[in-house]
């Protein structure tokens, strides 16, 4: 056996790093808490989705009855449709505006540091507080503004219009979500070497051409990250909708989260657990698709 062959196993043995006990000290408490607070309640909820339980008292197995009913329930289907439509619209609005602001805030303008601090303020304010403030504005200030300018659809509150209430929810949600997305885009833009733009200037590229052919391709990984994080977050929309419309007018702005929680409070525990399980399955499928997209784009 050659010297190189004998040395190979020893080198492989040395390459295996011993795991420090401190890692387990931090891992196991978090793992136990996650299991007790998330995994176990989730499994219990899935179990009860196959029963007729109201949350307390006696119950019995009823199989897939709750799931069959959920698939044919117009309220559930409407909540799913609203939630996914709202999430899609909001993620587009948030990313377009945040990217535009980020480009402006990394350019050579005065007071850009102070402006960055101002733009991130909405991120640190509670969603329910933001919703109540905008509720007042949409109920009073905006109609007064619409009447003064003679703008018909603004003369009454958007929140009272079943066809336009979702627009108000998108506006308020975007207002709170843009700062976090903005910070990620700023980090991505600052990572682009300045030499790239200098070379483009020498070649005579205009600012729009630099944006479409240099900036956008180089921050595409950040776009994917923001779209994934935003879409997954908007699917769980609850507090802002509660503060603005409480699911109204009627049930036109009822999200999945609101439908489930409202059902829990009205004693419809097992049925809404079936709805929550279906929502969980859809979320897992989306997560797998997003993970595949991440790998494909090397994000």
Secondary structure, DSSP 8 states (H G I E B T S, - for coil): --HHHHHHHHHHHHHS----HHHHHHHHHHHHHHIIIIIHHHHHHHHHTTB---SSS---B-TTHHHHHHHT-HHHHHHHHHHHHHHHHHHHHHHHHHHHHHHHHTSS-TTHHHHHHHHTGGGGS-HHHHHHHHHHIIIIIHHHHHHHHT-GGGSS-GGG-TTTHHHHHHHHHHHHHHHHHHHHHHHHHHTS-HHHHHHHHHTT--HHHHIIIIIHHHTHHHHHHHHHHHHHHHTT--HHHHHHTTT-STTTT--HHHHHHHHHHTT-HHHHHHHHHHHHHHHHHHHHHHHHHHHHTT-
